[in-house]
Amino acid sequence: MKSKNIIEIKALNKKYTLGTINVNTLSNDLSKLWKHFTKKSKTRNHLESKQIMALHNINIQIKKGEIVGLIGSNGAGKSTLLKILSRITTPTTGSVKIKGRIASLLEVGTGFHPELTGIENIFLNGAILDMTKTEIRQKLNTIIEFSGIEEFINTPVKRYSSGMRVRLAFSVAAHLDPEILLIDEVLAVGDADFQKKCLGKMKNISHSGRTILFVSHNMSAIKELCTRALVMEKGEIVCDDTPSNSVSFYLIGNSKIYQNKYIWDLKDAPGNERHKIISIEIEPQKGTEITVNSGIIFKIKCYTELKKSPIYIGMSIYSNDGIRLTHSYEPLEIGRAH
């Protein structure tokens, strides 16, 4: 039976060796080789040949039409994985099978020639994707309009700001009909309106049956856009689940350890001389662990010098993206714990 997977990655490893040859000019490479065989630089070359595993035993299968999010801390291996899929770099070991054309947006201005104008770069990228001039011309006006830089489309790209380059690069990648679209964190360069516009376009792309791999530190965008999310840590896939579960795994951590109770001595408690918070406890409303579906109960114990008037505590909950989720004021009676 024919596989429905559009991307298959098996036992993929990528090893980088720091400070070795093949990184600069021929003269520098020959100099490094000479130093390698001299006793004086033995220690130095030992340090220079340090090896780093950027990816370790990656196994992923992605079906046509999936929107897969890649999340993880800086240096986890997300961008390296996309560069291997884009054939910018090759794996050390393992195999990668891809069915279809790939358009990638990995860094600001990737694939653009700085001396060519915006419109010339559109045709250049279309040719790289094996499209005819007729096909590109049919989409040209749509690409330019979506980018929002019509006024500068005949200006050399080297004079574009980083935001203008991202606008044009995304528009080109999204409209030239690739079967697979790879997007790194570059959308963060664009303004809020353009980011919203891009997320809407990616949804439309997925509905047409095309596949998207999306790297982002915006957890809200991952949960809103993706159908599946992978968490990477130190070059490995440590979680492959629904976006909500993967985001929870990433935020809580692999150990799933979190501090759910804070207690202060009266002299160190937050507040002022008349009102202080003595303790805060967080419990799941159902189950034994706090998850995105468990619900949360907050218990707050306060100290006050007031004898008759109720205490009013304002509480706000913010997401990792700085978005305020809730805001309320509730009167608390003296001596009562919440």
N, C-alpha and C positions, 0 to 999 in steps of 0.2 A: 504493500500500500504506500502510495506517495505521501511524503511528509508535508504537512501544512505549515511547517515552520519556515519563516522567511530569513531568520538568523539562527545559526546553530554554532555555539562556542563550546569546545571540548578541551579540557585539561590545559587551559591557556596559561602560560607563564611568560612574564616579561622581566628580564634582568638587565639592569644598567650597571656598567662598570665605570666608576668615576676616575677621571684623570688619565685615561688610556689614550692610545693613538687614534687617529681618524677623527679628531675633533677640531683641527685647525688647518694649517698649511703643511705642505710636504716637508719643509725644513724643520718645523716644530715636531712633526711625527718622527723624523730621523733623529732629532735631538733627544726625544723621549726614549727611542730605542737604544741610543748610545748610553744614556743614563741608566737604563735598565740593566746593562751589563757591566756597569762600574760599581765598585764596592762603596765609593763615597756616597752614592745616592740610594743605597739599598733600603735604608729606613724610609726615606722620602717616597720611593716608589711603592713601598709596602702600603703607605698611607694613601697614595694616589690611586691604587688599584682596588679600593674598597668597592664592594659589590652591593647593590640594593635590589631587592625583589619588589618591583613596582606592582606586579600582579602575580598572584599565586593560586594555581589550580582553579581557574574560573570555568564554570560550567553553566551555560545559560541557553535556554531555548525560547525564542520569541516568535509568536504567531503573527500572521498578517493582520493589520488593523489594530494591534495593541499600542497603547501609549504607556511606555515604561519610564518611570522616574528613577533616576540614580541620585542617591543622597549619601552624604558622609562628610567627614571633616576634610579640611585641606590636606592633600597628600595621601588620601585614601586610595587613589588609583582611578578615579572616575574619568578624568581627562585622558589618561593613558589608554584606557579601554576604548574610548571614542576614537582616538587617533589610530589605533590598530584597526578598528572597523572602517575607518576612512582611508586606510592604506597609506597613511602618512608615515607610520613606522611599522615594523614587522615584529611578530612575537618571537620570543626566544624558543619556546616549544609550544606544542598544542596546535589546534586547527580552528579555523574560522570559515564557516560556509555562509555566503550571503546570496540571496536570490533577488535580483533587481538593482535598479540604479540608486545610488546614495548621493544625497546632497547634505553637506555638513556646514555648520556654523559654529566653529570651535573657538576662534579668537577674532578680535576686531580686525576686519579687513582681510580675513583669510580668503585666498583665491583671487584677490583683486590685484591688478597691476597698477601701481601708483601713478604711472605716467599716462595711462589711458583714462578717458572720461567715464562717467557713470554709465552712459548708454553703451559705450564700447565694451565695458566690463560685463554688462548684461549678456551681450553676444558671446563674449569669451567664455563665461560660465555655462551658457547654453551649449556651446560647442564641446566643452569638457564633458557635459552630460549626454553627449552624442545626439543632440537635437539639431534639426535643420534650421536654416535661417528663416524659412517660412513659418515653422512652428514658433520660433522665438518672436517673430514680428506679430503673430496673432496674440501673444500675451504681453507684448511690450507696454502698451498703454496701461494695462492693469497693474503691471509691476511698478511702473513709475508712479501711478496714482496712489498705490498702497504705501509706497515708501515716503511720500509726502515731501519729496525734495525736487519737485519738477523744475524749480527755478535754477537748480545747480546740476541738472542731469548731464549737461554738456561741458561741465568743468572737470579737470583732472582730479582723480580720487585723492591724490596726495594733498589737495587743499581742503579735503573734507574734515570735519571734526569727527571724533570717535563715535558720537551719537548718529551722525549722518551716515557713516560707514555701516553701522549696525542696521540702520533702517533699510538701506539699499541691499545689504547682504541677506537679511532675513527675507525681504520681499522677493529677491531672486531665488533663494533656496526654496521658498514656499510655493512659488507659482510655476516653476519649471517642471512640475509633475514627476518628482522622484518617488520611487516606491518606498524609500526609507529616508527619513529626515533626522539628522543628528544635531542636537542643539546643546551647547554648553552654556555656562552662566553669563554669556555675553549680553543677554537681554537686560541684565541689570544696568547696563550702560544707558539704555534708552529711558525716556521720561515715562511717567505713570500712564499717560494716555496711550502711548505706543505699546507699552507692555500689555495693557488690557486688549489692545487691538491684536497683538501677536497671539495671546492666549485664545482669543476667539477664532483666529485663523487656524491655529493648531487643532482646535476641536473640529472645525470643518474638514481639515485634512484627514483626520482619523475617521470621520463619518464616510469619507469616500473610499475607505478600505486601505489607506496607506499607513505605514508604521512610523512611530516617533519614539526616539530615545531622548529624554529630556533631563539634563543635569541642572539642578537648582538648589540653592540654600533657602528658597522661599517655600516653606512647608505648606502654606495655604495654597499656593499654585500647584504643588505636587498633589495635594488631596483633591483639588478642584478639577484638575485636568487629566490626571493619569488613571489608568485602569489597574495598574500594578506598580509596585515600587520595590527597588532593590537597595539595601543598605550595604555600603562598602566600608571596610575597616582594615587598614594596613594591607591593602592589596587583595583582600578576600571578600567574598559575598557572605555576610553574616546573617542576613535576613532577606527573604523573598516572599512577600505577602501583599495583602491589599494596601493601598496607600495609607489608610488610617492606622493600621496595625504597624506598618513599617515606620511611619513617622513616630508613633509612640515608642517603638523599640529604639529608634535613634535618639530620641530625647531622653528617655529613661536610662538607656545604656544597656549593654549586653548583660550586665549582672542583675538588672532590674531592681537595683537598690536605690531608694530615695528616702529622704528625711521627711517624715510625716508629722513630727511633733517638735515644737520649739517651746522651751521653758526658760524664763529669765528670773534671776533674783530681783527683788523689789528695787534695789539701788541701781541695777543695770537695765531694768526694763525700759522699752521704748515708750515715749510719752513725755509728760512734763510733771511738775511737782504735784498737780491735782489729779491727773488722770494717767494711768499706765496700763499697758497690756502685759499681763503676767504669763499667759501661755496661749499658743495657737495649736490646734490639732486638726489634722485632715484625715477623714475616713471615707471609704467607699460606701455609697448608699446601698449597693448590692454586691455580693461577692466578697472576696478577701483581698483583692488587689485593685488599686486605682487604675482604670483604663479609660479610653475615650468613651466607652459605653456604660461604665459602672455608676456614674453619678458621683457627686462629692458632697460630703457634709463637713462644714467648718465649725469647730468648737473654739470659741474665744473667751478667755477668762480675763476680766479687767479689775483694776483697783481704782477707786475714786474716793475723794474726800467729801463728795456731795452726799447728803443724807436723804433728800426727798426727790429731787429731780432725776428723771431717767437719763441714761447715757445714750448718745447717738454716735454710732460708729459708721463711717463711710468705708465701703470695701469695693475695690475694683479688681477685676481679673484681666490680665493682658496675655495675649498670645506671644510666641517667640518673635513674631514679626512686628510687635509693638502695637497691635490692634486691640483696642479695648473691647472685651467680650461682654462684660457685665458691669453695672454700676448701681448701687442701691444704698439706702440708709434705713437702718432698723433700730428702734428704741430698745435698749437693754436695761432691765431693772437691776438695781444695786444688789450685788451678791449673787447674781445668777450667772451661771457659766454657759457660754455658747461656743 
